[in-house]
Amino acid sequence: MNEVDAALMQLLTSDATCMSLATEVCNTVGTEDTVFPFYVFIKQPRGDEDRYSFATRVGKRLEYAVKAVTLGPSREFAQQMADAADAVLLDSAPSLAGWSWQYCRRRGSIDYQVVAPDGTLEQHVGGVYDIFVAKE
């Protein structure tokens, strides 16, 4: 659902706290030009959980991972970034074309390290969120 991608991008990029901590927000993956630290969000693969009223789809439940990605051995800054994103996403109410954002709830955590080819550590810290939208 591209409307949800656009809403997540808008929520994170328009928040002063989030953007004071990050260089950018990336949809799915950063590029070669992406500079640390940054946020990334990605729709998670899962079975559809659409809600129907007879033959008409009236709602859709989606799952997204939203995480901070930083460089270095300490995960404290990545956690600070993740907490800022969490504060923005929970109880958010962005507008969507043709849909009504019902809720965004955190249902899991992301916390791992990746060793980059040059030997530096990347910290990945964030959450997995259930998002439910209803047809207007």
C-alpha positions as CSV (number, residue, x, y, z in Angstrom):
1,M,0.0,0.0,0.0
2,N,1.9,3.0,-1.2
3,E,-0.3,5.4,0.9
4,V,1.0,3.8,4.1
5,D,4.6,4.0,2.8
6,A,4.1,7.7,2.1
7,A,2.5,8.3,5.5
8,L,5.4,6.6,7.3
9,M,7.9,8.7,5.3
10,Q,5.9,11.9,6.1
11,L,5.6,11.1,9.8
12,L,9.3,10.5,10.3
13,T,10.7,13.2,8.1
14,S,8.4,15.9,9.5
15,D,9.3,15.2,13.1
16,A,12.0,17.6,14.3
17,T,13.5,15.2,16.9
18,C,13.8,12.3,14.4
19,M,15.4,14.4,11.8
20,S,17.8,16.1,14.3
21,L,19.2,12.6,14.9
22,A,19.2,11.1,11.4
23,T,20.5,12.1,8.0
24,E,17.5,10.7,6.1
25,V,14.6,8.2,6.1
26,C,14.8,5.3,3.6
27,N,12.0,3.2,2.2
28,T,13.2,-0.5,2.2
29,V,16.9,0.1,2.0
30,G,19.6,2.8,2.0
31,T,21.6,3.5,-1.1
32,E,25.3,3.8,-1.7
33,D,24.9,7.5,-1.0
34,T,23.0,7.1,2.3
35,V,25.0,8.6,5.2
36,F,24.8,7.1,8.7
37,P,22.8,7.5,10.9
38,F,19.5,6.9,9.1
39,Y,16.0,5.4,9.5
40,V,14.7,2.6,7.3
41,F,11.2,1.2,7.1
42,I,10.0,-1.8,5.2
43,K,6.7,-3.6,4.8
44,Q,7.0,-7.1,6.3
45,P,6.0,-10.2,4.3
46,R,3.0,-11.8,5.7
47,G,-0.4,-13.3,4.8
48,D,-3.1,-10.8,4.0
49,E,-5.4,-9.9,6.8
50,D,-7.9,-7.8,5.0
51,R,-11.3,-7.2,6.6
52,Y,-14.4,-7.6,4.4
53,S,-18.1,-6.7,4.6
54,F,-19.6,-9.2,2.3
55,A,-17.5,-8.8,-1.0
56,T,-16.2,-5.3,-0.2
57,R,-12.8,-4.8,1.5
58,V,-13.3,-2.4,4.4
59,G,-9.9,-2.7,6.2
60,K,-6.3,-3.8,5.9
61,R,-3.8,-4.9,8.5
62,L,-0.2,-4.3,7.6
63,E,3.1,-5.0,9.4
64,Y,6.1,-2.7,9.0
65,A,9.6,-2.8,10.5
66,V,11.0,0.7,11.4
67,K,14.6,0.9,12.6
68,A,17.5,3.2,13.2
69,V,20.8,2.3,11.6
70,T,24.0,3.7,13.1
71,L,27.7,3.0,12.9
72,G,29.9,2.1,15.8
73,P,30.1,-0.4,18.7
74,S,27.6,1.5,21.0
75,R,23.9,0.9,20.4
76,E,22.8,3.8,22.7
77,F,22.5,6.3,19.9
78,A,20.5,3.8,17.8
79,Q,18.2,3.2,20.7
80,Q,17.7,7.0,21.2
81,M,16.8,7.2,17.5
82,A,14.4,4.2,17.8
83,D,12.7,5.7,20.8
84,A,12.1,9.0,18.9
85,A,10.6,7.1,16.0
86,D,8.4,5.0,18.4
87,A,7.1,8.2,20.0
88,V,6.1,9.5,16.5
89,L,4.5,6.3,15.3
90,L,2.4,5.3,18.3
91,D,-0.9,7.1,18.4
92,S,-0.2,8.7,15.0
93,A,-3.0,9.7,12.8
94,P,-1.8,10.6,9.3
95,S,-4.3,11.2,6.5
96,L,-4.4,8.7,3.6
97,A,-6.2,9.0,0.3
98,G,-9.4,6.9,0.5
99,W,-8.4,5.3,3.7
100,S,-8.6,6.1,7.4
101,W,-5.5,5.3,9.6
102,Q,-7.0,3.4,12.6
103,Y,-3.9,2.6,14.6
104,C,-0.2,1.9,14.7
105,R,0.9,-0.5,17.5
106,R,4.3,-1.8,18.4
107,R,4.4,-5.6,18.5
108,G,8.0,-6.5,18.5
109,S,11.6,-5.3,18.7
110,I,14.6,-5.2,16.4
111,D,18.0,-5.2,17.9
112,Y,21.1,-6.6,16.1
113,Q,24.5,-5.8,14.8
114,V,26.0,-6.2,11.3
115,V,29.8,-6.2,10.6
116,A,30.4,-4.0,7.5
117,P,33.0,-5.1,4.9
118,D,35.5,-2.7,6.4
119,G,35.0,-4.2,9.9
120,T,32.9,-1.5,11.5
121,L,29.7,-2.3,13.3
122,E,26.3,-1.2,12.2
123,Q,23.7,-1.1,14.9
124,H,20.1,-1.9,13.9
125,V,17.5,-0.9,16.6
126,G,13.8,-0.4,16.2
127,G,10.4,-2.1,16.2
128,V,7.9,-4.0,14.3
129,Y,4.5,-2.3,14.0
130,D,1.0,-3.4,13.2
131,I,-0.9,-0.8,11.2
132,F,-4.6,-1.0,10.5
133,V,-6.3,1.2,7.9
134,A,-10.0,1.3,7.1
135,K,-11.7,2.2,3.8
136,E,-13.5,5.5,4.0
